[in-house]
Every structure is written in C-alpha cells, then in structure tokens.
Amino acid sequence: MTRAILETATTTIDVGSDCIGLRCPECAAPLGSLDVNGAGDRDSYDCSKCRHRMVHVDGIWQAVPAARLAYFSHFIDDYQHIRIAEGRGSHEAEFYLHLPYEDVTGRNSWQWHIRAQTYDHLQKKVLSPLFRGTTNKPRVLDLGAGNGWMSYRLALAGYSPVAADLLTNDQDGLGAAVHFQRYLGFLFPRVRSEMSRLPFADGQFDAVIFNASFHYAENYHAVLREALRCVRPGGKVIIADSPWYSCDGAGQQMLAERRAAFKQQFGIASDSISCLEYLTDERLRNLECALNIRWEQTTPGYGLQWALRPLSAKLRGKREPSRFRIYSIRKGA
C-alpha cells in the first residue's frame, strides 16, 4: 500500500492511500485517519487540543459541533419538512438505485432529468479528462450528498467517494445511503458536516464537488476557500446544479416568489438562515478576485424546451428563469 504524508498546522499525519486524514471541526487540530472503505472498529475520535469528540452514529460520522448543530437546527427542520411534503425519498431501495436516471415514484421526474443530464456531462466533460491516465481510484468529496446517489454512481464508475451533508435522515439524508451497500459490497464514508468547517486534513481529495449545494452557503468565499483547502494541487473544485441568473434582481425576485409560495403551501418561508441561493456573473467574478482563482465553465444540454425557457419567459413578461452550468477551478501547485 502506498502512503501519503498530510501536513497540518500543528503536526504531520502519516496515512495510507486507503485512509482520509481528519481534523477537528472546532479547532482544526489533527484527529487521525478514516478508512475510505468503511473498515475499522473505531466509534469516535477525540481532539487532544479542544476535547471535541467526533462520534460514529448509525454509520455516519458526526462532525458538526453541538453549538453549530443548534444554529442549523431550524434550517434542518424546515428543509426536511418541505422535502417530505414534496415527496422526496422512499422506503424502497429501488427508488435510490435508479437515481438520477429515473424517479420511480414519478413525483419529481423533471428535476431528476436535469440532475441526470448534469451528472453525465460532469463525468464526460470534467471528471474523465481530469483523471485520464490515472492508475489510482480518484478520491472525490461529494458535498451536499443528500441520499448519496452521486457517491453511489461515482463508486460504480471507479472513484473513491466520501459523502458529506448536514442531513442524516433515512429518506433524503445520509441515512438513505444504506440502500447502496448491498450493491457496492461496502459503503462509502458518510460524514455529517457543514461546508465551511470540513473535518478533513489539507490537500487530499482529487476533486470536491458541490452537489446542488453551493447555493446553500451563507458565505461563498468561506465555503469555497474551505473546499480549496481540502483538494490536492492539480485537483478541482466543482460547482454543479446551483441556479444562475444574469443579474441580482432576477435572483432576488425568485427568492421573494419562493418565500411566498412556501409560506402558502408549507406554512414556512424557509429562510431561517441567510443562504445566498443563486449565482450571478458578478458574484463569480468577485470570488475570482478575492481568492485568486479562475473559473472554467461548461453547460450541459437539457433539451430544446429547457433552452427556450428564457425566451418564453421574456415573451410572456415573466421573470427570468434559473439556468444551470458547471463551474470548476483547478487548484495550482
């Protein structure tokens, strides 16, 4: 087994190629290493510096400190309430195993069609060129993994994924990923984590993918900086399935419409934390300047009807609809 040396601010961790170096989400001190194949019998990691404990509960590593979990609790409750009402998830393994190519419940088929087109384009145009010729399994951090469908697909395609999300329920969160274990023969690591405080040591992922999740950030600069910290030199940070608008006004109008609709339909406005919710060219340029990065952009093909949505909205005097692109950054040496 080849080995890698992970440098941290306080010490050096020597881990195997099948392991992930962990760091404390409270104080950033090293915690040890985690087997990417789910092996090992540890049920906790204790920080020697601040005494924070990262525990293993029902197969999921709990890496959100108690105070931060309390901060997110209202958002998590609201989000889960809405997702249940929208018919997300299932009790049947068949539902998860077909994603993203088919929603066997038929409740959100058009959304999964978009996700499938994005995923295929991501594989063909971003990941495959990045890892062409490599002999090792590329290590990918799936941020905003939800039920783990992308990590499952990545594992089938020969990648070594780690799934991270705030939600852990067994319908729409990390708990639902148990349906994939039988078909993979193992289960990729699942970590409950917030995007701005990742519990991973520096520079060890070949790619970090924001899986329809970047727009949930409260601070784009902090979240992107954290992802860049975790990716190795030459690797990529990728944003997929986050809505884009040509101007801030269109995004703000969308938010106002959505809050009103959620309030009427679900009884909540779903604005308990200040998620940024969308991208614009101006926001992307600001990130380039602040972080000294350069975006690469590619656009999946979602079909003629989708492509005509902006024109149709304009002709009908409606708000500009959201559009989806894949944005990526290659980390320098």
N, C-alpha and C positions, 0 to 999 in steps of 0.2 A: 504494500500500500504506500503510495506516495504521500508526503506530508507537506503541510503548509505552515508558515510562521505568520501569525497575526499580530501586528503591532498595535498596542493601545496606548493611551496617555500615561498609564501607570505601570504596565508590565507587558511581557510578551507571552502569548499563549501558543503552545505547540499543539496543533490539532491534525488529525488525519484527514484525508481527502473526502472521507465519508462523514465528516463532522462539521458542525457550524459553531463558530465561536460566539459566545453570548456575552452581553454586557448588561449591567444593571440599568433599568429604565429610569431609576431615580437619580443615581449619581454618576453613571457611566463607567463604574469600575468593572473589571472583568469578572465573569461568573463561572466560566468553564466552557464546556463544549457539549453539543447536542448531536446525536446520531441522526443523519438525514433519512435513514431507512426505518426509523421508529424503534430501533433496537435499544437495549439498555433497561435498567430497572430503577433508575433514579426517579424520585417523585417530587424533588424540589432542588432549587439552587439558592444558596444563601449568600448575600453580599457581605463580605468581610469589612467593608467600609461603612455602609449606612444601615446594615442589618435588614435590608429589604429582602423578602423571600419571594421567589418565583416558583409557583407550585404547578403540579400537573393534575388536572381535574377532568375526569371523563375523557381522557385522551388529548386534552387541549392544554397547552402551557399558558398560564395566566400571567401576562406581562404588563398589565395596566395597574399602576399603584392605586391603592384604595381611594386616595383623595381625587385622583383623576377619574376613576370609575364613578365616583359620586358626581363629579362635574358633568360627565356624559350621560348619567342615568336618565334624565328627562328626554334627551335626544333619542337614546336607545329605545325607551318605552314608546315614544311617538312613532319612531321609524318602524318598529315591529308591529304596532297597531295598524299602521297604514298598509304595510306589506301583507299582513294577514287578510285585511279587508280586500286587497287587490287580488287575492287568490294565489299568492306566491307559495311555492313549496308543495309538498305532497307527503303522504305516508308510504308511498310506493317507491321502491328502488328504481323501477323502470323510468320514472319521471327524470331522475337525476342522470341516469346513464345515457339518455338521448340528448341531453343538453350539449351545445346550444342549438343543435340542428333541428330539433323538434320539441315542441311543448306538447306532450301527450295529453295534458289537461285541456288544451285549447284556450286557456284563459288569457295568455299574454303572447300569443304566437307571433304577432308582428314585431314585438320587441326582441324576441329571441331570434327572429330572422335577421335583424340588424346586428345582434351580437355574433351570430354565426358568420356573417359576411366580414365583420371586423376581425374575428379570430383567424379566419382563413387568410385574410390579407396580411395580418400581423405575422403569421407563420411564413408566408411566401415572400413578403417584401422586406421584412425587418429581421426576424429571428434567423431564418435559414441563411441569408447572406452573412450575418454576423458570426455564425458558428460553422460556416462551411470549412471542412477540412479538419475540424477538431476531433480528437480521439476520446476525449472525456465527456461525460454527461454534463452539459451546461447547467449551472445552478441558477435557478430563477426564483426570485421573490415575488409572489403573487399578492399584491397589496389591494385590499378590498375584495378578498377572495369569495366572500359570501358563502354559498354552499360548497364551494371547492371545485366547481365544474372545470374551470380553466386549469387548475393544478392537475386534475384528473387527465385532461386532454394532453397537457404537457408531459405528464408521466408516460402516457401511452406513446407519445412521439419521441421518447428517449431523453427527455430532460429530467433534471432532479429539482422538483419544485418544493417550495415552502409556502404555505398558505397563511396569511395574516389578515385579521379582521377584528372589529370591535364586537360583532355579534357572534354568539355561540349557540343559539337555539338550534333545535334539530329539524327545523323546517326550511329556514332561509339563511341560517348562520353556519359556522364551522362544524357544529354538531351533525349537520346533514351529510357531511363528507364520509361518514361511516359506510354509506352505501357503495362507495368505490373500493373499499378494502378487499372485498371478495374477488373483484375482477383484476386488481393490481397485484394481489398476493402480499401486499404491505400497504400501509397508509402513510402518505407524506406527512411531515410535521405540520401541526396546526398551532398557531400562536395567536392568542388574544392580545392585540397591540394597537396603540394609536399610531398614526402615521408620522407624527412629529417627534416621537420618542421610541424609536425602534430598538428592540433588545438584542441587537446583533453587533458584533465587532466590525471594525472597518474593513472595507475593500475585499469582500469575499463572495459576492454574487456576480455572476456573469451578466445578468440583466435583472432589473427591477421594473415590474410592470404595474402601473396604476390601473387596475381592472375596473373601469367605470366608477372610479373612486376619487380621483384627484379633485373634483369639484366639491367634495365634502370637506375639504381643508378650510380651516379658519385663516390660515396664513400660508399662501402659496410659497413664499420664499423659504420659510422654515421647513416645510414638508419636503420641498424639492432638494434643499440642502441636505436634509437627513437621508434621502434616498441616494443622493450622490456620494455621501459618506460610505454607504454600505456596498456600493458597486465597485468592482475592481477597475484599475486603469485599463482602458480599451473596451470596457463593457458599456452597456447602455441603460439609461433610464427612459422608460416608455410610458406615454400617457395615451390610453385608449378609451373610447366611449365616454368622453366628457363633452358636454354640449358647448358649441362655439357660436357666437353671434358677431355680426360685423361691427356693432357698436354697443356701448354700455347701456344706452337707453333701451334697446331691444331686450337685453338681459333683465333689466330692472322691471320692464313691463311683464315679462314672463313670470318673474317672481311674484309680482302683485296678483296676477291672474291665478297662479298656482295656490298661493295662500288663501285666496278667496274660495277657490274650488275645494281645497282640502277642508277648510272650515265648514263649508256647506255639507260636504259628503261625509267627512270623518269626525267633525266636531273639534278639530285641532288645526292650527295653521302650519304646524311642522317647522317652526323657526326658533326652537329653544336654544340653539347655538348659531353663531353667525357664519354659517358655511358660505363660501364665495360663489358656489353654484354653477358658474359658467366661465368660459374663456373668451377673450377677445384678442385681436392682434396687439392692441396696446398693452394688455396685461402680459402677453407673451414677450413683447419687446422689453418691458420693464424687468422681467425675470432674466432675460439675456444680459442686460446691462448690470444688474445687481449681482449676478452670480458668475459673470464672465463665461457664458455658455453660448452655444449656437444650436438653434433648433433645426432638425430635419423633419420634413412634413411629407406625408403620403395620405391619399384619400381612397378608401375602399369604394367599390362600386355597389350601390344599394339598389340599383334598378332605375328605370326611366321615371316611374311615378315619384320616387323619392327625389330624384334630381330636379323635377319640375315643381317641387313644393314651394321654393322661394318665389317663382314667377306666379304660381297660382295664388299665393297669399297676397302678393302685390296687386294683382288684378282684382281681387275681392276686397281690397282695403283692409286686410288682416295684418296682424303683427308678423314680423319676420320669424320663420320657424328656425329651430335649432338645426345645426349641422354637426357632423362628426368627422373628425380627422384623427390620424395617428401622429403624435408628435414624439420625437425621440432626441436624446442627447448622448453623444459618445463621450465618455469621460477620458480626459487626457492623462498622460503619464504623471 
